């Protein structure tokens, strides 16, 4: 597992840009907002009422697939 709930949102997006569509699909479209600069993934997800474990699972699926993944978080290949 490369991404954990304690990783910063901004750090995650900077390190793994293919995670952006996953965040968006979970309703976390505020990746550029000021809160994304200091909140970690767990804090941001909870603030939006999102299942943190499911989000982390989907983020890691995309990261594990590499750049060839579609980035949608749907598990397609």
BADO-612733 format. One record per residue: residue in three letters; x, y, z of N, C-alpha, C, CB in turn; residue number from 1. Coordinates in nm, 2 decimals. Glycine has a CB too. Layout:
SITE;ala;X;Y;Z;X;Y;Z;X;Y;Z;X;Y;Z;NUM
...
***
This chain:
SITE;unk;0.09;-0.12;0.00;0.00;0.00;0.00;0.09;0.12;0.00;-0.10;0.00;0.12;1
SITE;unk;0.07;0.21;-0.10;0.15;0.33;-0.11;0.09;0.45;-0.05;0.18;0.35;-0.26;2
SITE;unk;-0.04;0.45;-0.05;-0.12;0.56;0.00;-0.19;0.52;0.13;-0.22;0.61;-0.11;3
SITE;unk;-0.18;0.61;0.23;-0.25;0.59;0.36;-0.33;0.71;0.39;-0.14;0.56;0.47;4
SITE;unk;-0.42;0.69;0.48;-0.51;0.80;0.52;-0.43;0.92;0.58;-0.62;0.76;0.61;5
SITE;unk;-0.31;0.90;0.63;-0.24;1.01;0.69;-0.15;1.09;0.59;-0.15;0.96;0.80;6
SITE;unk;-0.15;1.04;0.46;-0.08;1.12;0.36;-0.16;1.24;0.32;-0.06;1.03;0.23;7
SITE;unk;-0.09;1.35;0.30;-0.15;1.48;0.27;-0.22;1.46;0.13;-0.05;1.59;0.26;8
SITE;unk;-0.33;1.53;0.11;-0.41;1.53;-0.01;-0.32;1.59;-0.12;-0.54;1.61;0.00;9
SITE;unk;-0.26;1.70;-0.10;-0.17;1.76;-0.20;-0.05;1.68;-0.23;-0.13;1.90;-0.15;10
SITE;unk;0.00;1.62;-0.13;0.12;1.53;-0.15;0.08;1.41;-0.24;0.18;1.48;-0.02;11
SITE;unk;-0.03;1.35;-0.21;-0.08;1.24;-0.29;-0.10;1.28;-0.44;-0.21;1.18;-0.23;12
SITE;unk;-0.17;1.39;-0.46;-0.19;1.43;-0.60;-0.06;1.47;-0.67;-0.29;1.55;-0.60;13
SITE;unk;0.03;1.53;-0.60;0.16;1.56;-0.66;0.24;1.44;-0.70;0.24;1.66;-0.57;14
SITE;unk;0.24;1.34;-0.61;0.32;1.22;-0.63;0.25;1.12;-0.73;0.34;1.15;-0.49;15
SITE;unk;0.12;1.12;-0.72;0.04;1.03;-0.80;-0.07;1.10;-0.87;-0.02;0.91;-0.72;16
SITE;unk;-0.04;1.17;-0.98;-0.15;1.25;-1.05;-0.26;1.17;-1.10;-0.09;1.33;-1.16;17
SITE;unk;-0.24;1.04;-1.13;-0.35;0.95;-1.18;-0.45;0.93;-1.07;-0.29;0.82;-1.23;18
SITE;unk;-0.44;0.98;-0.95;-0.54;0.96;-0.84;-0.65;1.07;-0.85;-0.47;0.96;-0.71;19
SITE;unk;-0.62;1.17;-0.93;-0.72;1.28;-0.93;-0.86;1.24;-0.97;-0.67;1.39;-1.03;20
SITE;unk;-0.88;1.16;-1.07;-1.01;1.11;-1.10;-1.08;1.03;-0.99;-1.01;1.03;-1.23;21
SITE;unk;-1.00;0.96;-0.91;-1.06;0.88;-0.80;-1.11;0.98;-0.70;-0.95;0.79;-0.74;22
SITE;unk;-1.03;1.08;-0.66;-1.08;1.18;-0.57;-1.21;1.24;-0.62;-0.97;1.29;-0.54;23
SITE;unk;-1.21;1.27;-0.75;-1.33;1.34;-0.81;-1.45;1.24;-0.80;-1.30;1.38;-0.95;24
SITE;unk;-1.43;1.11;-0.83;-1.54;1.02;-0.83;-1.60;1.00;-0.69;-1.49;0.89;-0.88;25
SITE;unk;-1.52;1.03;-0.59;-1.57;1.02;-0.45;-1.63;1.15;-0.40;-1.46;0.98;-0.36;26
SITE;unk;-1.63;1.25;-0.49;-1.69;1.38;-0.45;-1.59;1.48;-0.38;-1.80;1.36;-0.35;27
SITE;unk;-1.46;1.45;-0.39;-1.36;1.53;-0.34;-1.30;1.62;-0.45;-1.25;1.45;-0.26;28
SITE;unk;-1.38;1.71;-0.50;-1.33;1.79;-0.62;-1.26;1.92;-0.57;-1.45;1.83;-0.70;29
SITE;unk;-1.24;1.93;-0.45;-1.17;2.05;-0.39;-1.02;2.03;-0.38;-1.23;2.09;-0.26;30
SITE;unk;-0.96;1.96;-0.47;-0.82;1.93;-0.46;-0.73;2.06;-0.46;-0.78;1.84;-0.57;31
SITE;unk;-0.78;2.16;-0.52;-0.70;2.28;-0.52;-0.74;2.38;-0.41;-0.72;2.35;-0.66;32
SITE;unk;-0.83;2.35;-0.33;-0.87;2.44;-0.22;-0.76;2.45;-0.11;-1.01;2.40;-0.16;33
SITE;unk;-0.77;2.55;-0.03;-0.67;2.57;0.08;-0.67;2.45;0.17;-0.70;2.70;0.15;34
SITE;unk;-0.78;2.39;0.20;-0.78;2.28;0.30;-0.70;2.16;0.25;-0.93;2.23;0.32;35
SITE;unk;-0.70;2.14;0.12;-0.62;2.03;0.06;-0.47;2.04;0.08;-0.65;2.02;-0.09;36
SITE;unk;-0.43;2.16;0.12;-0.29;2.19;0.14;-0.24;2.14;0.28;-0.25;2.33;0.12;37
SITE;unk;-0.34;2.14;0.37;-0.30;2.10;0.51;-0.37;1.98;0.56;-0.32;2.21;0.60;38
SITE;unk;-0.48;1.94;0.50;-0.55;1.82;0.54;-0.49;1.69;0.49;-0.70;1.83;0.50;39
SITE;unk;-0.50;1.58;0.57;-0.46;1.46;0.51;-0.58;1.39;0.45;-0.39;1.36;0.62;40
SITE;unk;-0.56;1.28;0.38;-0.67;1.22;0.30;-0.78;1.18;0.40;-0.62;1.09;0.23;41
SITE;unk;-0.75;1.12;0.51;-0.85;1.08;0.61;-0.94;1.19;0.66;-0.79;1.01;0.73;42
SITE;unk;-0.87;1.31;0.69;-0.95;1.42;0.74;-1.04;1.48;0.63;-0.85;1.53;0.78;43
SITE;unk;-0.99;1.49;0.51;-1.07;1.54;0.40;-1.19;1.45;0.36;-0.98;1.55;0.27;44
SITE;unk;-1.16;1.32;0.37;-1.27;1.22;0.34;-1.38;1.23;0.44;-1.21;1.08;0.33;45
SITE;unk;-1.34;1.23;0.57;-1.44;1.24;0.68;-1.52;1.37;0.67;-1.37;1.23;0.81;46
SITE;unk;-1.45;1.48;0.63;-1.52;1.61;0.62;-1.63;1.60;0.51;-1.42;1.72;0.59;47
SITE;unk;-1.61;1.51;0.41;-1.70;1.50;0.30;-1.80;1.38;0.32;-1.63;1.49;0.17;48
SITE;unk;-1.79;1.31;0.44;-1.87;1.19;0.46;-1.84;1.07;0.38;-2.01;1.23;0.44;49
SITE;unk;-1.71;1.06;0.34;-1.67;0.95;0.25;-1.61;0.84;0.34;-1.56;1.00;0.15;50
SITE;unk;-1.63;0.72;0.29;-1.57;0.60;0.36;-1.42;0.60;0.33;-1.64;0.46;0.30;51
SITE;unk;-1.34;0.63;0.43;-1.20;0.65;0.42;-1.13;0.52;0.36;-1.13;0.69;0.55;52
SITE;unk;-1.17;0.41;0.42;-1.10;0.28;0.38;-1.13;0.25;0.23;-1.16;0.17;0.47;53
SITE;unk;-1.25;0.28;0.18;-1.28;0.25;0.04;-1.21;0.35;-0.05;-1.44;0.27;0.02;54
SITE;unk;-1.20;0.47;-0.01;-1.12;0.57;-0.09;-0.97;0.53;-0.10;-1.13;0.71;-0.02;55
SITE;unk;-0.91;0.49;0.02;-0.77;0.45;0.02;-0.75;0.33;-0.07;-0.73;0.42;0.16;56
SITE;unk;-0.85;0.23;-0.06;-0.84;0.11;-0.14;-0.84;0.15;-0.29;-0.96;0.02;-0.11;57
SITE;unk;-0.93;0.24;-0.33;-0.94;0.27;-0.47;-0.82;0.36;-0.52;-1.07;0.35;-0.50;58
SITE;unk;-0.77;0.44;-0.43;-0.65;0.52;-0.47;-0.53;0.43;-0.49;-0.62;0.62;-0.36;59
SITE;unk;-0.52;0.33;-0.41;-0.40;0.23;-0.42;-0.42;0.14;-0.54;-0.39;0.15;-0.30;60
SITE;unk;-0.54;0.11;-0.58;-0.56;0.03;-0.70;-0.51;0.10;-0.82;-0.71;0.00;-0.72;61
SITE;unk;-0.54;0.23;-0.83;-0.49;0.31;-0.94;-0.34;0.33;-0.94;-0.56;0.45;-0.94;62
SITE;unk;-0.29;0.35;-0.83;-0.14;0.37;-0.81;-0.07;0.24;-0.85;-0.10;0.41;-0.67;63
SITE;unk;-0.12;0.13;-0.80;-0.06;0.00;-0.83;-0.06;-0.04;-0.98;-0.13;-0.11;-0.75;64
SITE;unk;-0.16;0.01;-1.05;-0.17;-0.02;-1.19;-0.07;0.07;-1.27;-0.31;0.01;-1.25;65
SITE;unk;-0.02;0.18;-1.22;0.07;0.26;-1.29;0.00;0.36;-1.38;0.17;0.18;-1.36;66
SITE;unk;0.08;0.42;-1.47;0.03;0.52;-1.56;-0.06;0.47;-1.66;0.15;0.59;-1.63;67
SITE;unk;-0.07;0.34;-1.68;-0.16;0.28;-1.78;-0.30;0.28;-1.74;-0.11;0.15;-1.82;68
SITE;unk;-0.33;0.30;-1.61;-0.46;0.29;-1.55;-0.54;0.41;-1.61;-0.46;0.29;-1.40;69
SITE;unk;-0.67;0.38;-1.61;-0.76;0.49;-1.66;-0.77;0.60;-1.56;-0.90;0.44;-1.70;70
SITE;unk;-0.75;0.56;-1.43;-0.76;0.66;-1.32;-0.90;0.69;-1.27;-0.71;0.79;-1.37;71
SITE;unk;-1.00;0.61;-1.32;-1.14;0.63;-1.28;-1.17;0.57;-1.15;-1.23;0.58;-1.39;72
SITE;unk;-1.09;0.48;-1.10;-1.11;0.41;-0.97;-1.21;0.30;-0.98;-1.16;0.51;-0.87;73
SITE;unk;-1.25;0.26;-1.11;-1.36;0.16;-1.12;-1.30;0.02;-1.12;-1.43;0.19;-1.25;74
SITE;unk;-1.17;0.00;-1.13;-1.11;-0.13;-1.13;-1.10;-0.18;-1.28;-1.20;-0.22;-1.06;75
SITE;unk;-1.13;-0.10;-1.38;-1.11;-0.15;-1.51;-0.97;-0.16;-1.55;-1.19;-0.06;-1.61;76
SITE;unk;-0.94;-0.23;-1.65;-0.80;-0.25;-1.69;-0.78;-0.21;-1.84;-0.75;-0.39;-1.67;77
***
